[in-house]
Amino acid sequence: MGGAVKRTWWVWWALVLVASPAFAQPRRAVNGGSELEDDSLWARSVGSRRVRRQGTVASLGAIEVAAGPGRRQPLRDVVRAVFAEHDDMTTRLRGNRGLIGTPTTVDEAYELDDRVVVVRTTRVNVSNPTEVARAAPSLGLPARAPRPSRLTDLDAESRAGLAAYRAEALRRPAGDPLRAAAERGEEALLQAIEAGYGETEIVDTVVFPTTEVASVSRGANGTYEITPSTSTVASATATRTTTSTSTTTSRTSSVTPSASTVATQTTTATRSMPSSTFDGTRSDQRNFEMLNGFTHTRSWEWERKWSFPSGYLKVGASASYGLGVRIPIMLRATMDPTHMVRRGMPNEDWVDVVVNARTLDAGSSHYTATGLPNNELFDNDEFVLHLGFGYKVKFRALWKNWIDIDEYRDLIDESRDFEPPLGGDWQEVLDFFLPAELTHSSVRIPAVIEGSVRAGVRIDARGELALDAMGTVASRSAQVSQDGGARMNATRMVFDDQGEAHTFRIHIPSTNVNAQERSVGYSLSNLVYTAELSAVPGAKVTLESLVPGFKGHSWSTVIWLNDFRIRLGETSFSTHAGTRRTVSATPGQLTYYTDVNERVVLPPD
């Protein structure tokens, strides 16, 4: 009895897990016995991924999908436009005299974390192919009866498939056109299928991305502002890359290690401290990978499948593009000191934080550390310009495969690496040269010379970086100051040279509480990179001699006309969508002893 109860308990838990949306394996709904094959767009897009919600377009129509940079639309509106041709076809089929029964159309919608997949299926049973083809050409039926095929036209594989299908057709309801043909024999069934009789199904599948993308807008002053998506921006406490130094510093002539470090030492000593002294030791240095700029990346996929009794034709298309400017930034923050002890009368203390900033041509570790989504990496290029297109064709007829094509090609790939400038001098960022065919500047004189003179443009820039620095004491906001300036809740730092350093001071309020420990930390946020852009026209010359005696001689040069520089204005780049906007650390510890007779346990000298 106990074993039976235990087995029943496990069965009930298994049923709960299977029924739960978080654990359920999404399955393609079967309409009329036709199921999508494993390599369908639905299988690739949903597959074994976790489905958040599953329903129809009517039930999930309020979901907003990304319809373009900075633009979102409800699913129901997008579907209405995308499936307009499909809906028109079903409208034309309603009431058609060439059908048995009425057409059936079914919607399926699957919401995943980053996309919505919609499948629309229409099924008809054809009794007069010519009549149906006239009303709805997109169904793919022949407009007029083809030349009848013979069994002798089929190979062994198709003959075997026909024989198996005839057994199935004989079980169809009375009055079904394929059952009537099967009763007349295999050849009659073959000719009926070839003419377009029987059940035909169209399945359209479209993938709609739901993840937000950044938007670009031109301000009143002519500069461009990049606004990252608020739904995908993450703030994180940066602890990924941390390097600590053991350099000891102090604000007094006599240095005594902090009591807060006792737990990390192997031996300790006990001694009294003089009244009213401050002691600080150690420093803490950390690197923070940041990313400003934007990446527009969109992709779409569409697939249509025509199913008929002896096979199917499936056609799919997909495209993707990437456009972006990314500014990798490395921040280095050094707090000095981090371990502090004040003994005696209350007094205000402070710590200094030195911040270094530089931009760089970054690698994969930097981009990944910022939290940039994998689909936006684009080989870690700082400038992204990419367009690709793919298509698929799969044809199965007469119970055998005839063609299976799956290709994807990069149509445009002008993405580049570059080091974003930081400083007042013009720095080359990118250059482009127009094809000679476009400007009709190819040079070819048979047996004399060939080559081209290509027009081009070079983009130069100079930039600066600004950020907010804030301090915390005992997990509360503390006042900070920079370069001896006024105290405030946050200070704005501006960097206009690679590796430039600025120092801000965190002011620690005094306390008269004996043996109190107070943590000290900082945060860096609101990074804005501003670049002034200019364009310099130029030309690229490539010529090769074809003259006998000078064959193999070639000349090439690039000339830039700096005096014709065109100022393009300033462009500001905020934090890249999907990456961390704030980094913080709390490496400092200050301990107060107001009792002069208090004995403090300290590490040895």
WOQUIRA-V270312 format. One record per residue. N is the residue number from 1. RES is the residue in three letters. OMEGA is omega in whole degrees, -180 to 180 (NA if undefined). Layout:
# WOQUIRA-V270312
n->N res->RES omega->OMEGA
n->N res->RES omega->OMEGA
This chain:
# WOQUIRA-V270312
n->1 res->MET omega->179
n->2 res->GLY omega->179
n->3 res->GLY omega->180
n->4 res->ALA omega->178
n->5 res->VAL omega->-179
n->6 res->LYS omega->179
n->7 res->ARG omega->179
n->8 res->THR omega->179
n->9 res->TRP omega->180
n->10 res->TRP omega->178
n->11 res->VAL omega->180
n->12 res->TRP omega->178
n->13 res->TRP omega->178
n->14 res->ALA omega->179
n->15 res->LEU omega->178
n->16 res->VAL omega->-179
n->17 res->LEU omega->-179
n->18 res->VAL omega->-178
n->19 res->ALA omega->-178
n->20 res->SER omega->179
n->21 res->PRO omega->-178
n->22 res->ALA omega->-177
n->23 res->PHE omega->-175
n->24 res->ALA omega->173
n->25 res->GLN omega->-179
n->26 res->PRO omega->-180
n->27 res->ARG omega->177
n->28 res->ARG omega->177
n->29 res->ALA omega->-178
n->30 res->VAL omega->179
n->31 res->ASN omega->176
n->32 res->GLY omega->176
n->33 res->GLY omega->-180
n->34 res->SER omega->-177
n->35 res->GLU omega->180
n->36 res->LEU omega->-179
n->37 res->GLU omega->-172
n->38 res->ASP omega->-177
n->39 res->ASP omega->179
n->40 res->SER omega->177
n->41 res->LEU omega->177
n->42 res->TRP omega->-178
n->43 res->ALA omega->-179
n->44 res->ARG omega->-175
n->45 res->SER omega->-178
n->46 res->VAL omega->176
n->47 res->GLY omega->-179
n->48 res->SER omega->180
n->49 res->ARG omega->179
n->50 res->ARG omega->178
n->51 res->VAL omega->-179
n->52 res->ARG omega->177
n->53 res->ARG omega->179
n->54 res->GLN omega->-179
n->55 res->GLY omega->178
n->56 res->THR omega->176
n->57 res->VAL omega->179
n->58 res->ALA omega->-177
n->59 res->SER omega->-179
n->60 res->LEU omega->-174
n->61 res->GLY omega->-179
n->62 res->ALA omega->179
n->63 res->ILE omega->179
n->64 res->GLU omega->178
n->65 res->VAL omega->-179
n->66 res->ALA omega->-178
n->67 res->ALA omega->-179
n->68 res->GLY omega->-180
n->69 res->PRO omega->178
n->70 res->GLY omega->-175
n->71 res->ARG omega->180
n->72 res->ARG omega->179
n->73 res->GLN omega->175
n->74 res->PRO omega->-179
n->75 res->LEU omega->-176
n->76 res->ARG omega->-179
n->77 res->ASP omega->-180
n->78 res->VAL omega->180
n->79 res->VAL omega->-179
n->80 res->ARG omega->-180
n->81 res->ALA omega->-175
n->82 res->VAL omega->-177
n->83 res->PHE omega->-179
n->84 res->ALA omega->-179
n->85 res->GLU omega->178
n->86 res->HIS omega->-180
n->87 res->ASP omega->178
n->88 res->ASP omega->179
n->89 res->MET omega->-179
n->90 res->THR omega->177
n->91 res->THR omega->179
n->92 res->ARG omega->-177
n->93 res->LEU omega->-178
n->94 res->ARG omega->178
n->95 res->GLY omega->-179
n->96 res->ASN omega->-177
n->97 res->ARG omega->179
n->98 res->GLY omega->-177
n->99 res->LEU omega->169
n->100 res->ILE omega->-177
n->101 res->GLY omega->-179
n->102 res->THR omega->177
n->103 res->PRO omega->175
n->104 res->THR omega->178
n->105 res->THR omega->-177
n->106 res->VAL omega->175
n->107 res->ASP omega->171
n->108 res->GLU omega->179
n->109 res->ALA omega->-179
n->110 res->TYR omega->178
n->111 res->GLU omega->174
n->112 res->LEU omega->-177
n->113 res->ASP omega->-173
n->114 res->ASP omega->-176
n->115 res->ARG omega->170
n->116 res->VAL omega->179
n->117 res->VAL omega->-179
n->118 res->VAL omega->178
n->119 res->VAL omega->177
n->120 res->ARG omega->-175
n->121 res->THR omega->174
n->122 res->THR omega->-178
n->123 res->ARG omega->177
n->124 res->VAL omega->175
n->125 res->ASN omega->-169
n->126 res->VAL omega->175
n->127 res->SER omega->178
n->128 res->ASN omega->-174
n->129 res->PRO omega->-177
n->130 res->THR omega->179
n->131 res->GLU omega->-179
n->132 res->VAL omega->-179
n->133 res->ALA omega->179
n->134 res->ARG omega->-177
n->135 res->ALA omega->-175
n->136 res->ALA omega->-179
n->137 res->PRO omega->-177
n->138 res->SER omega->178
n->139 res->LEU omega->174
n->140 res->GLY omega->-180
n->141 res->LEU omega->179
n->142 res->PRO omega->-179
n->143 res->ALA omega->175
n->144 res->ARG omega->-174
n->145 res->ALA omega->179
n->146 res->PRO omega->175
n->147 res->ARG omega->-176
n->148 res->PRO omega->176
n->149 res->SER omega->178
n->150 res->ARG omega->177
n->151 res->LEU omega->-180
n->152 res->THR omega->177
n->153 res->ASP omega->-174
n->154 res->LEU omega->172
n->155 res->ASP omega->-174
n->156 res->ALA omega->-178
n->157 res->GLU omega->-180
n->158 res->SER omega->178
n->159 res->ARG omega->179
n->160 res->ALA omega->178
n->161 res->GLY omega->179
n->162 res->LEU omega->-180
n->163 res->ALA omega->180
n->164 res->ALA omega->-178
n->165 res->TYR omega->178
n->166 res->ARG omega->178
n->167 res->ALA omega->178
n->168 res->GLU omega->-178
n->169 res->ALA omega->180
n->170 res->LEU omega->179
n->171 res->ARG omega->-180
n->172 res->ARG omega->-179
n->173 res->PRO omega->177
n->174 res->ALA omega->-179
n->175 res->GLY omega->177
n->176 res->ASP omega->-176
n->177 res->PRO omega->-179
n->178 res->LEU omega->175
n->179 res->ARG omega->179
n->180 res->ALA omega->179
n->181 res->ALA omega->-180
n->182 res->ALA omega->179
n->183 res->GLU omega->179
n->184 res->ARG omega->177
n->185 res->GLY omega->-175
n->186 res->GLU omega->-177
n->187 res->GLU omega->177
n->188 res->ALA omega->178
n->189 res->LEU omega->178
n->190 res->LEU omega->-178
n->191 res->GLN omega->178
n->192 res->ALA omega->178
n->193 res->ILE omega->-179
n->194 res->GLU omega->-179
n->195 res->ALA omega->177
n->196 res->GLY omega->177
n->197 res->TYR omega->173
n->198 res->GLY omega->-175
n->199 res->GLU omega->176
n->200 res->THR omega->-175
n->201 res->GLU omega->173
n->202 res->ILE omega->178
n->203 res->VAL omega->175
n->204 res->ASP omega->178
n->205 res->THR omega->179
n->206 res->VAL omega->178
n->207 res->VAL omega->179
n->208 res->PHE omega->176
n->209 res->PRO omega->178
n->210 res->THR omega->-179
n->211 res->THR omega->-178
n->212 res->GLU omega->174
n->213 res->VAL omega->-179
n->214 res->ALA omega->177
n->215 res->SER omega->-180
n->216 res->VAL omega->179
n->217 res->SER omega->-180
n->218 res->ARG omega->-178
n->219 res->GLY omega->-178
n->220 res->ALA omega->-180
n->221 res->ASN omega->177
n->222 res->GLY omega->180
n->223 res->THR omega->-180
n->224 res->TYR omega->177
n->225 res->GLU omega->180
n->226 res->ILE omega->-177
n->227 res->THR omega->-179
n->228 res->PRO omega->177
n->229 res->SER omega->178
n->230 res->THR omega->-177
n->231 res->SER omega->-177
n->232 res->THR omega->-180
n->233 res->VAL omega->-178
n->234 res->ALA omega->172
n->235 res->SER omega->-175
n->236 res->ALA omega->171
n->237 res->THR omega->-170
n->238 res->ALA omega->174
n->239 res->THR omega->-174
n->240 res->ARG omega->-177
n->241 res->THR omega->-176
n->242 res->THR omega->174
n->243 res->THR omega->-178
n->244 res->SER omega->176
n->245 res->THR omega->-179
n->246 res->SER omega->179
n->247 res->THR omega->-178
n->248 res->THR omega->177
n->249 res->THR omega->-178
n->250 res->SER omega->176
n->251 res->ARG omega->178
n->252 res->THR omega->-178
n->253 res->SER omega->178
n->254 res->SER omega->-176
n->255 res->VAL omega->176
n->256 res->THR omega->-177
n->257 res->PRO omega->-175
n->258 res->SER omega->177
n->259 res->ALA omega->-177
n->260 res->SER omega->-179
n->261 res->THR omega->-174
n->262 res->VAL omega->-174
n->263 res->ALA omega->-178
n->264 res->THR omega->-177
n->265 res->GLN omega->-179
n->266 res->THR omega->178
n->267 res->THR omega->-180
n->268 res->THR omega->175
n->269 res->ALA omega->-179
n->270 res->THR omega->178
n->271 res->ARG omega->179
n->272 res->SER omega->177
n->273 res->MET omega->176
n->274 res->PRO omega->-179
n->275 res->SER omega->172
n->276 res->SER omega->175
n->277 res->THR omega->176
n->278 res->PHE omega->-180
n->279 res->ASP omega->178
n->280 res->GLY omega->179
n->281 res->THR omega->172
n->282 res->ARG omega->173
n->283 res->SER omega->-178
n->284 res->ASP omega->-179
n->285 res->GLN omega->-178
n->286 res->ARG omega->175
n->287 res->ASN omega->-180
n->288 res->PHE omega->177
n->289 res->GLU omega->-180
n->290 res->MET omega->179
n->291 res->LEU omega->174
n->292 res->ASN omega->178
n->293 res->GLY omega->-178
n->294 res->PHE omega->172
n->295 res->THR omega->171
n->296 res->HIS omega->177
n->297 res->THR omega->-179
n->298 res->ARG omega->175
n->299 res->SER omega->175
n->300 res->TRP omega->178
n->301 res->GLU omega->179
n->302 res->TRP omega->179
n->303 res->GLU omega->173
n->304 res->ARG omega->179
n->305 res->LYS omega->172
n->306 res->TRP omega->178
n->307 res->SER omega->178
n->308 res->PHE omega->-170
n->309 res->PRO omega->-175
n->310 res->SER omega->179
n->311 res->GLY omega->-179
n->312 res->TYR omega->169
n->313 res->LEU omega->-180
n->314 res->LYS omega->179
n->315 res->VAL omega->179
n->316 res->GLY omega->177
n->317 res->ALA omega->179
n->318 res->SER omega->178
n->319 res->ALA omega->177
n->320 res->SER omega->175
n->321 res->TYR omega->176
n->322 res->GLY omega->177
n->323 res->LEU omega->-178
n->324 res->GLY omega->170
n->325 res->VAL omega->-176
n->326 res->ARG omega->-178
n->327 res->ILE omega->176
n->328 res->PRO omega->-177
n->329 res->ILE omega->174
n->330 res->MET omega->175
n->331 res->LEU omega->174
n->332 res->ARG omega->-179
n->333 res->ALA omega->180
n->334 res->THR omega->176
n->335 res->MET omega->-177
n->336 res->ASP omega->-7
n->337 res->PRO omega->177
n->338 res->THR omega->-180
n->339 res->HIS omega->-171
n->340 res->MET omega->175
n->341 res->VAL omega->171
n->342 res->ARG omega->-177
n->343 res->ARG omega->175
n->344 res->GLY omega->-174
n->345 res->MET omega->177
n->346 res->PRO omega->180
n->347 res->ASN omega->177
n->348 res->GLU omega->179
n->349 res->ASP omega->-179
n->350 res->TRP omega->170
n->351 res->VAL omega->177
n->352 res->ASP omega->175
n->353 res->VAL omega->178
n->354 res->VAL omega->-179
n->355 res->VAL omega->173
n->356 res->ASN omega->179
n->357 res->ALA omega->173
n->358 res->ARG omega->173
n->359 res->THR omega->-175
n->360 res->LEU omega->169
n->361 res->ASP omega->-166
n->362 res->ALA omega->176
n->363 res->GLY omega->-174
n->364 res->SER omega->-178
n->365 res->SER omega->179
n->366 res->HIS omega->-178
n->367 res->TYR omega->-180
n->368 res->THR omega->-178
n->369 res->ALA omega->180
n->370 res->THR omega->-178
n->371 res->GLY omega->-180
n->372 res->LEU omega->180
n->373 res->PRO omega->-177
n->374 res->ASN omega->-177
n->375 res->ASN omega->179
n->376 res->GLU omega->-178
n->377 res->LEU omega->179
n->378 res->PHE omega->176
n->379 res->ASP omega->176
n->380 res->ASN omega->178
n->381 res->ASP omega->178
n->382 res->GLU omega->174
n->383 res->PHE omega->-175
n->384 res->VAL omega->173
n->385 res->LEU omega->-172
n->386 res->HIS omega->175
n->387 res->LEU omega->179
n->388 res->GLY omega->-180
n->389 res->PHE omega->179
n->390 res->GLY omega->177
n->391 res->TYR omega->-180
n->392 res->LYS omega->174
n->393 res->VAL omega->177
n->394 res->LYS omega->-175
n->395 res->PHE omega->176
n->396 res->ARG omega->180
n->397 res->ALA omega->-178
n->398 res->LEU omega->173
n->399 res->TRP omega->175
n->400 res->LYS omega->-180
n->401 res->ASN omega->-180
n->402 res->TRP omega->-177
n->403 res->ILE omega->178
n->404 res->ASP omega->-178
n->405 res->ILE omega->177
n->406 res->ASP omega->-176
n->407 res->GLU omega->174
n->408 res->TYR omega->-177
n->409 res->ARG omega->173
n->410 res->ASP omega->179
n->411 res->LEU omega->178
n->412 res->ILE omega->174
n->413 res->ASP omega->179
n->414 res->GLU omega->180
n->415 res->SER omega->-176
n->416 res->ARG omega->167
n->417 res->ASP omega->170
n->418 res->PHE omega->177
n->419 res->GLU omega->-179
n->420 res->PRO omega->-176
n->421 res->PRO omega->174
n->422 res->LEU omega->-177
n->423 res->GLY omega->-174
n->424 res->GLY omega->-179
n->425 res->ASP omega->177
n->426 res->TRP omega->180
n->427 res->GLN omega->179
n->428 res->GLU omega->180
n->429 res->VAL omega->-177
n->430 res->LEU omega->170
n->431 res->ASP omega->-180
n->432 res->PHE omega->176
n->433 res->PHE omega->-179
n->434 res->LEU omega->176
n->435 res->PRO omega->-180
n->436 res->ALA omega->179
n->437 res->GLU omega->-179
n->438 res->LEU omega->-178
n->439 res->THR omega->-179
n->440 res->HIS omega->-177
n->441 res->SER omega->173
n->442 res->SER omega->180
n->443 res->VAL omega->178
n->444 res->ARG omega->173
n->445 res->ILE omega->-175
n->446 res->PRO omega->178
n->447 res->ALA omega->-180
n->448 res->VAL omega->-174
n->449 res->ILE omega->173
n->450 res->GLU omega->-179
n->451 res->GLY omega->-177
n->452 res->SER omega->170
n->453 res->VAL omega->-172
n->454 res->ARG omega->176
n->455 res->ALA omega->-179
n->456 res->GLY omega->178
n->457 res->VAL omega->177
n->458 res->ARG omega->178
n->459 res->ILE omega->176
n->460 res->ASP omega->180
n->461 res->ALA omega->168
n->462 res->ARG omega->-169
n->463 res->GLY omega->175
n->464 res->GLU omega->-178
n->465 res->LEU omega->177
n->466 res->ALA omega->178
n->467 res->LEU omega->177
n->468 res->ASP omega->176
n->469 res->ALA omega->-179
n->470 res->MET omega->179
n->471 res->GLY omega->176
n->472 res->THR omega->174
n->473 res->VAL omega->-177
n->474 res->ALA omega->177
n->475 res->SER omega->177
n->476 res->ARG omega->-179
n->477 res->SER omega->179
n->478 res->ALA omega->179
n->479 res->GLN omega->180
n->480 res->VAL omega->176
n->481 res->SER omega->-178
n->482 res->GLN omega->176
n->483 res->ASP omega->177
n->484 res->GLY omega->-179
n->485 res->GLY omega->-177
n->486 res->ALA omega->177
n->487 res->ARG omega->180
n->488 res->MET omega->-178
n->489 res->ASN omega->178
n->490 res->ALA omega->177
n->491 res->THR omega->-179
n->492 res->ARG omega->179
n->493 res->MET omega->180
n->494 res->VAL omega->-179
n->495 res->PHE omega->179
n->496 res->ASP omega->175
n->497 res->ASP omega->-179
n->498 res->GLN omega->178
n->499 res->GLY omega->-179
n->500 res->GLU omega->-178
n->501 res->ALA omega->172
n->502 res->HIS omega->-178
n->503 res->THR omega->171
n->504 res->PHE omega->-175
n->505 res->ARG omega->175
n->506 res->ILE omega->-178
n->507 res->HIS omega->-176
n->508 res->ILE omega->-179
n->509 res->PRO omega->180
n->510 res->SER omega->178
n->511 res->THR omega->176
n->512 res->ASN omega->178
n->513 res->VAL omega->-176
n->514 res->ASN omega->175
n->515 res->ALA omega->179
n->516 res->GLN omega->177
n->517 res->GLU omega->-178
n->518 res->ARG omega->178
n->519 res->SER omega->-180
n->520 res->VAL omega->-180
n->521 res->GLY omega->-178
n->522 res->TYR omega->173
n->523 res->SER omega->179
n->524 res->LEU omega->-174
n->525 res->SER omega->175
n->526 res->ASN omega->178
n->527 res->LEU omega->176
n->528 res->VAL omega->176
n->529 res->TYR omega->-179
n->530 res->THR omega->-180
n->531 res->ALA omega->169
n->532 res->GLU omega->-174
n->533 res->LEU omega->174
n->534 res->SER omega->180
n->535 res->ALA omega->179
n->536 res->VAL omega->178
n->537 res->PRO omega->179
n->538 res->GLY omega->-179
n->539 res->ALA omega->178
n->540 res->LYS omega->-176
n->541 res->VAL omega->175
n->542 res->THR omega->-178
n->543 res->LEU omega->179
n->544 res->GLU omega->-178
n->545 res->SER omega->174
n->546 res->LEU omega->-178
n->547 res->VAL omega->177
n->548 res->PRO omega->-176
n->549 res->GLY omega->177
n->550 res->PHE omega->179
n->551 res->LYS omega->-178
n->552 res->GLY omega->175
n->553 res->HIS omega->179
n->554 res->SER omega->-179
n->555 res->TRP omega->178
n->556 res->SER omega->178
n->557 res->THR omega->175
n->558 res->VAL omega->180
n->559 res->ILE omega->178
n->560 res->TRP omega->-178
n->561 res->LEU omega->-175
n->562 res->ASN omega->-179
n->563 res->ASP omega->180
n->564 res->PHE omega->-180
n->565 res->ARG omega->179
n->566 res->ILE omega->178
n->567 res->ARG omega->-178
n->568 res->LEU omega->180
n->569 res->GLY omega->-177
n->570 res->GLU omega->176
n->571 res->THR omega->-180
n->572 res->SER omega->-180
n->573 res->PHE omega->175
n->574 res->SER omega->-177
n->575 res->THR omega->-179
n->576 res->HIS omega->178
n->577 res->ALA omega->177
n->578 res->GLY omega->179
n->579 res->THR omega->-175
n->580 res->ARG omega->-179
n->581 res->ARG omega->-177
n->582 res->THR omega->171
n->583 res->VAL omega->-177
n->584 res->SER omega->178
n->585 res->ALA omega->179
n->586 res->THR omega->-177
n->587 res->PRO omega->-173
n->588 res->GLY omega->178
n->589 res->GLN omega->179
n->590 res->LEU omega->-180
n->591 res->THR omega->-179
n->592 res->TYR omega->171
n->593 res->TYR omega->-178
n->594 res->THR omega->179
n->595 res->ASP omega->-176
n->596 res->VAL omega->179
n->597 res->ASN omega->-179
n->598 res->GLU omega->177
n->599 res->ARG omega->-172
n->600 res->VAL omega->176
n->601 res->VAL omega->-174
n->602 res->LEU omega->175
n->603 res->PRO omega->178
n->604 res->PRO omega->177
n->605 res->ASP omega->NA
